[in-house]
């Protein structure tokens, strides 16, 4: 190894050299230590410098999924907002299985994990969790028509399967201490796949988070919640443990801002709003009519949507909400036809026969397009569509009244999540006299938009299964007489 030259002991400059050399060495060492510390303890700066936030996730309806328009999902949108907050781009790494996520994060394959991860005591020993963004409950799920367990005691002796590596297995192990005869199997299947297996009648029971159940019941309405576990749980992002907390601290600030601005609530509503309000009979009948009635009108919907730059599945969902796809439908107020156009609206669109399916669908498409174009430029993204649909139902003037009320109350008139809370005020005698256009049944457009969003989500899922040459199983179901 190399030697450091030394000065003779009797050299008069020896002491000074020794002192200066030590100082120089200390300066070099401290610079090196600080440099290492900079890179090791400033993960946030490293992410910003790279321009990329690497995120481990999984593919599911509640996290991250592909659509014809690109990637989407609750976690996807939340992460994109965080990345935008940091001034970087997100790069998603999709794990094939949920139980791969934690080990891969610990190996350093990503900066964070965002995959609907439940905060548990066991996991908290391995990772640092960010602020909780959603509270859920574990739910025991069975199929309608089979024996419903009312409590944990009645799970004993039943066929139960849960996804391995999940908090469901942790919860069952904790319950087993009190109920030693409780048995279950941990399998290498996604929770969504197990829910479908219960729906098919091939499995008695499974356990899933309430947000997952809410979404999946739109597609498999025979799924029923037997009971919920008593302890609510939180979902959060996972960060690697270690002395560096810079990226974690940035996430804390982001969630504080997202809560305060209402953005988090809007993302939750975007993906879960319609799902939590769905019901079994409504969706069961809907699926039967998708099979029996929709084929008669699908080409008309596709053509009208193409001519007006819309999604045909959205138009079809709108049509089902309006008339249940009955071209002869007539309401007590005189609106009629497949898309239930008023006489005045039909006249303004040049429609001569409202009960002709082709004219009704084409006219409704043009009308919806015009409402979208008339929305103020500050209304963007999905909010623009939900607002236009509300205007389709209640009229654009009443919608504007609700937006003004929303703004006067200190909320955002360009966000559907805020405006929908004030639309019902149009029927309240305390508020509607203060509006320009007066009384309106403001709760109706809220229900109207919510139902269309549910019908649309179901159509999208079934349409994508069909395009992938996969038989849409959700159509093969038993439903009550129509």
ZIJO-V762511 format. One record per run of one state. SS is the DSSP state (@ for helix, = for strand, . for the rest). FROM is the first residue (numbers start at 1). LEN is the number of residues. If there is no record, write none. Layout:
# ZIJO-V762511
ss->SS from->FROM len->LEN
ss->SS from->FROM len->LEN
This chain:
# ZIJO-V762511
ss->. from->1 len->13
ss->@ from->14 len->27
ss->. from->41 len->2
ss->@ from->43 len->8
ss->. from->51 len->1
ss->= from->52 len->9
ss->. from->61 len->3
ss->= from->64 len->4
ss->. from->68 len->2
ss->= from->70 len->3
ss->. from->73 len->1
ss->@ from->74 len->13
ss->. from->87 len->2
ss->= from->89 len->7
ss->. from->96 len->2
ss->@ from->98 len->9
ss->. from->107 len->5
ss->= from->112 len->2
ss->. from->114 len->4
ss->= from->118 len->1
ss->. from->119 len->2
ss->@ from->121 len->4
ss->. from->125 len->2
ss->= from->127 len->3
ss->. from->130 len->4
ss->= from->134 len->3
ss->. from->137 len->1
ss->= from->138 len->6
ss->. from->144 len->8
ss->@ from->152 len->4
ss->. from->156 len->4
ss->= from->160 len->4
ss->. from->164 len->3
ss->@ from->167 len->10
ss->. from->177 len->8
ss->= from->185 len->3
ss->. from->188 len->3
ss->@ from->191 len->9
ss->. from->200 len->5
ss->= from->205 len->5
ss->@ from->210 len->10
ss->. from->220 len->3
ss->= from->223 len->6
ss->. from->229 len->4
ss->= from->233 len->3
ss->. from->236 len->2
ss->= from->238 len->3
ss->. from->241 len->5
ss->@ from->246 len->16
ss->. from->262 len->1
ss->@ from->263 len->10
ss->. from->273 len->2
ss->@ from->275 len->3
ss->. from->278 len->2
ss->@ from->280 len->13
ss->. from->293 len->1
ss->@ from->294 len->3
ss->. from->297 len->1
ss->@ from->298 len->11
ss->. from->309 len->3
ss->@ from->312 len->12
ss->. from->324 len->6
ss->= from->330 len->1
ss->. from->331 len->5
ss->= from->336 len->1
ss->. from->337 len->4
ss->= from->341 len->1
ss->. from->342 len->1
ss->@ from->343 len->6
ss->. from->349 len->8
ss->@ from->357 len->18
ss->. from->375 len->6
ss->@ from->381 len->14
ss->. from->395 len->1
ss->@ from->396 len->13
ss->. from->409 len->7
ss->@ from->416 len->12
ss->. from->428 len->4
ss->@ from->432 len->3
ss->. from->435 len->7
ss->@ from->442 len->26
ss->. from->468 len->5
ss->@ from->473 len->3
ss->. from->476 len->7
